[in-house]
Amino acid sequence: RQIVQYNWPSYVLGALACLISALLARWLPWPLFARPLLGAAAALSGFWLVGSLLASYWVYDHSSLYRWDWIGELYSTPPRCWANLHVGLDETTPALRRLFPGTESTVLDLYDPVEMTEPSIRRARQLTPSPVPAAAARVEALPFRDQGLDALFLIFAAHEIRRPELRQRFFDELRRVLKPGGSILIVEHLRDLPNFIAFGPGFVHFQTRREWLRLARETGFAVAREFRFTPFVGVFLLQISE
C-alpha cells in the first residue's frame, strides 16, 4: 500500500503504457515486425507493474526484515551512543530503541529538497509522519563531535544521496563521528540484476554493491558482515578498525 501511495504516478504511467501498447498492437495496421515489439512493450510494462509489487511484498511484508530483531543479533555489545539517520520516512527508530534500551540515541533527518528531488520522498514525508522527532542535518556536516558515537544506522536512506562527491563527503563525516571500533549499518536495495527484474528501469535509483564497498574502503571501514534479505536487499555492517 505504501509503495503505491508514494509512487502512484509511476504506476499510473506504467498501466497506461501497458494498455496503450496492447491497443496499438491489436488495432492499428502496423508492419508485421512492429506488432511483436508493441506486444513485448505491453508485456514488460505489465510484468514490472506486478513484479515490483510482488517483490515489495516479499521484502517488506513477508520476510523478517521489518521485524528488526536481526539487528540486535549483529551486536554482541549494544552500542551505548548511536544515531539513526533517515530522509523523513522513519520506520526504524522505535524498533532500535526497543532493541537497545538504556542507550543514548539521536535521530537526524537528512532530507535536502535541492539534492533529493524524487517526488516519492515528498509524498512519503507528507503521508507518513515520523514517529520520533528528528533534528534536521546536512550530510556534509553532521552535528556530532569527533569520535562521539558507537554506531550509526542508515536504513533505506543513503541511496537518496545521488551525487558521488556528496556521498564521499558523507562517508567522510560518518568516519569522523565514529569511535574506533564503531560501526555503520547500511540497508539498501541494490542496482543489480534481481532488482532490475523486479523494478525495471527504476533500479537505477539504487546504488551498486560495488559503490557501497568502494565508499567503505576509501573511508577506512572494513566489512564486518554482509548478507541479503531476499534477493533484493543488501545489508552491510561496516566497522572501523580498533
C-alpha positions as CSV (number, residue, x, y, z in Angstrom):
1,R,0.0,0.0,0.0
2,Q,2.8,2.4,0.9
3,I,4.7,1.7,-2.3
4,V,1.7,2.6,-4.4
5,Q,0.9,5.7,-2.3
6,Y,4.4,7.1,-2.6
7,N,4.9,6.1,-6.3
8,W,1.3,6.3,-7.7
9,P,2.2,8.4,-10.8
10,S,4.7,5.7,-11.9
11,Y,2.1,3.0,-11.6
12,V,-0.4,5.1,-13.5
13,L,2.1,5.7,-16.3
14,G,3.0,2.0,-16.3
15,A,-0.6,0.9,-16.5
16,L,-1.2,3.4,-19.4
17,A,1.9,2.3,-21.2
18,C,0.7,-1.3,-20.9
19,L,-2.8,-0.5,-22.1
20,I,-1.8,1.7,-25.0
21,S,0.9,-0.7,-26.3
22,A,-1.6,-3.5,-26.2
23,L,-4.3,-1.5,-28.0
24,L,-1.9,-0.2,-30.6
25,A,-0.6,-3.7,-31.3
26,R,-4.1,-5.0,-31.7
27,W,-6.0,-2.4,-33.6
28,L,-3.6,-0.4,-35.8
29,P,-2.3,-1.7,-39.1
30,W,1.4,-1.9,-38.1
31,P,4.0,-3.8,-40.2
32,L,4.4,-7.4,-39.1
33,F,7.6,-6.8,-37.2
34,A,6.1,-3.9,-35.2
35,R,3.3,-5.9,-33.6
36,P,5.5,-8.3,-31.6
37,L,7.5,-5.2,-30.4
38,L,4.4,-3.5,-29.1
39,G,3.2,-6.7,-27.6
40,A,6.5,-7.1,-25.8
41,A,6.3,-3.5,-24.5
42,A,2.9,-4.2,-23.1
43,A,4.0,-7.4,-21.5
44,L,7.1,-5.8,-20.0
45,S,5.0,-2.9,-18.6
46,G,2.6,-5.3,-17.1
47,F,5.3,-7.5,-15.7
48,W,7.1,-4.7,-13.9
49,L,3.9,-3.3,-12.5
50,V,3.0,-6.6,-10.9
51,G,6.6,-7.7,-10.3
52,S,7.6,-4.6,-8.3
53,L,4.6,-5.0,-6.0
54,L,5.3,-8.7,-5.5
55,A,9.0,-8.0,-4.8
56,S,8.0,-5.3,-2.4
57,Y,5.5,-7.6,-0.6
58,W,8.2,-10.2,-0.3
59,V,10.7,-7.8,1.1
60,Y,8.6,-5.6,3.4
61,D,5.7,-7.8,4.4
62,H,6.7,-11.5,4.1
63,S,10.4,-11.6,5.0
64,S,11.7,-11.0,8.5
65,L,13.4,-7.7,7.5
66,Y,10.8,-5.4,9.1
67,R,10.7,-7.4,12.4
68,W,14.1,-5.8,13.1
69,D,15.2,-8.3,15.7
70,W,18.0,-9.4,13.5
71,I,19.7,-6.0,14.1
72,G,20.2,-6.8,17.7
73,E,21.8,-10.1,16.8
74,L,24.6,-8.2,15.0
75,Y,25.8,-6.5,18.1
76,S,27.5,-8.6,20.8
77,T,27.6,-5.5,22.9
78,P,24.8,-2.9,22.5
79,P,26.1,0.5,21.2
80,R,26.0,2.9,24.1
81,C,25.6,6.0,22.0
82,W,24.1,5.8,18.5
83,A,22.3,7.8,15.8
84,N,19.6,6.8,13.3
85,L,19.8,8.8,10.0
86,H,16.9,9.0,7.6
87,V,15.4,11.3,5.0
88,G,11.9,11.7,6.5
89,L,10.5,8.2,6.4
90,D,11.5,6.8,9.8
91,E,10.2,3.3,10.3
92,T,13.1,2.1,12.5
93,T,13.8,4.3,15.5
94,P,11.2,2.8,17.8
95,A,12.5,-0.7,17.0
96,L,16.1,0.4,17.5
97,R,15.2,1.9,20.9
98,R,13.4,-1.3,21.9
99,L,16.5,-3.4,20.8
100,F,18.9,-1.1,22.7
101,P,17.2,0.0,25.9
102,G,19.0,2.4,28.2
103,T,21.3,3.7,25.5
104,E,21.7,7.2,24.2
105,S,20.2,7.8,20.8
106,T,19.9,10.7,18.3
107,V,17.6,10.8,15.3
108,L,18.6,13.0,12.3
109,D,16.5,13.9,9.2
110,L,19.0,14.4,6.3
111,Y,16.3,15.4,3.7
112,D,17.5,18.2,1.4
113,P,14.9,19.2,-1.2
114,V,17.6,20.5,-3.5
115,E,19.6,17.3,-3.6
116,M,16.8,14.8,-3.1
117,T,14.3,15.6,-5.8
118,E,12.4,12.4,-6.1
119,P,8.7,13.2,-5.7
120,S,8.1,10.0,-3.9
121,I,10.2,11.3,-0.9
122,R,7.9,14.3,-0.6
123,R,4.8,12.1,-0.7
124,A,6.3,9.8,1.9
125,R,7.1,12.7,4.2
126,Q,3.6,14.1,3.9
127,L,1.7,10.8,4.2
128,T,3.7,9.0,6.9
129,P,4.9,11.4,9.6
130,S,7.9,10.3,11.6
131,P,7.0,8.6,14.9
132,V,10.0,10.2,16.7
133,P,11.0,13.9,16.4
134,A,14.2,14.3,14.4
135,A,16.7,17.1,14.1
136,A,17.4,18.4,10.6
137,A,21.0,17.9,9.5
138,R,23.2,18.2,6.4
139,V,25.0,15.1,5.1
140,E,28.3,17.0,4.8
141,A,28.2,18.4,8.4
142,L,26.8,16.0,10.9
143,P,26.1,17.6,14.3
144,F,28.4,15.3,16.3
145,R,31.8,15.8,17.8
146,D,34.7,13.8,16.5
147,Q,34.6,10.1,17.6
148,G,31.4,10.7,19.6
149,L,29.3,7.7,18.5
150,D,29.5,3.9,18.8
151,A,27.1,3.2,15.9
152,L,25.2,4.7,13.0
153,F,22.1,3.3,11.2
154,L,21.3,4.1,7.6
155,I,18.3,2.0,6.6
156,F,16.9,2.7,3.1
157,A,18.3,6.2,3.3
158,A,21.8,6.6,1.9
159,H,20.8,5.9,-1.8
160,E,19.0,9.2,-1.8
161,I,22.3,11.0,-1.8
162,R,22.6,11.0,-5.6
163,R,25.9,12.9,-6.3
164,P,29.0,10.7,-5.9
165,E,31.1,13.6,-4.5
166,L,28.4,14.3,-1.9
167,R,28.3,10.6,-1.0
168,Q,32.0,10.7,-0.5
169,R,31.8,13.7,1.8
170,F,29.0,12.0,3.7
171,F,31.1,8.9,4.3
172,D,34.0,11.1,5.5
173,E,31.6,12.6,8.0
174,L,30.4,9.1,9.1
175,R,34.0,8.1,9.7
176,R,34.8,11.3,11.6
177,V,31.9,10.9,14.2
178,L,32.5,7.2,14.9
179,K,34.8,6.0,17.7
180,P,37.5,3.4,17.0
181,G,35.6,0.1,16.7
182,G,32.4,2.0,15.8
183,S,30.1,0.7,13.1
184,I,27.6,1.7,10.4
185,L,24.7,-0.5,9.4
186,I,23.6,0.2,5.8
187,V,20.4,-1.5,4.4
188,E,19.7,-0.9,0.7
189,H,18.2,-2.2,-2.4
190,L,21.0,-2.6,-5.0
191,R,21.4,-1.7,-8.6
192,D,21.8,-5.3,-9.8
193,L,20.0,-8.0,-11.8
194,P,17.4,-9.1,-9.3
195,N,16.3,-5.5,-8.7
196,F,16.2,-4.9,-12.5
197,I,14.0,-7.9,-12.9
198,A,11.7,-6.8,-10.2
199,F,11.6,-3.0,-10.7
200,G,12.7,-2.5,-14.3
201,P,14.3,0.8,-15.1
202,G,13.6,2.1,-11.6
203,F,16.5,0.0,-10.3
204,V,18.9,2.8,-11.4
205,H,17.6,4.8,-8.4
206,F,19.6,2.4,-6.2
207,Q,23.4,2.2,-5.9
208,T,25.5,-0.8,-6.8
209,R,27.2,-3.1,-4.2
210,R,30.5,-2.0,-5.7
211,E,29.7,1.6,-4.8
212,W,29.0,0.9,-1.2
213,L,32.1,-1.2,-0.9
214,R,34.2,1.5,-2.6
215,L,32.9,4.1,-0.2
216,A,33.7,1.9,2.8
217,R,37.2,1.0,1.6
218,E,38.1,4.6,0.8
219,T,37.0,5.9,4.1
220,G,38.7,3.3,6.3
221,F,35.8,0.9,7.0
222,A,36.1,-2.9,6.9
223,V,33.1,-5.1,6.1
224,A,32.3,-6.9,9.3
225,R,29.1,-8.6,7.9
226,E,27.4,-8.7,4.6
227,F,24.2,-10.6,3.7
228,R,20.9,-10.3,2.0
229,F,17.2,-10.2,2.8
230,T,15.6,-11.8,-0.2
231,P,17.5,-11.3,-3.5
232,F,16.7,-7.6,-3.5
233,V,18.0,-6.0,-0.3
234,G,21.7,-5.9,0.8
235,V,22.9,-5.4,4.4
236,F,26.3,-4.1,5.1
237,L,27.8,-3.8,8.6
238,L,30.9,-1.6,8.3
239,Q,33.3,-1.2,11.1
240,I,36.3,0.9,11.9
241,S,39.4,-1.0,12.9
242,E,40.3,-0.6,16.6
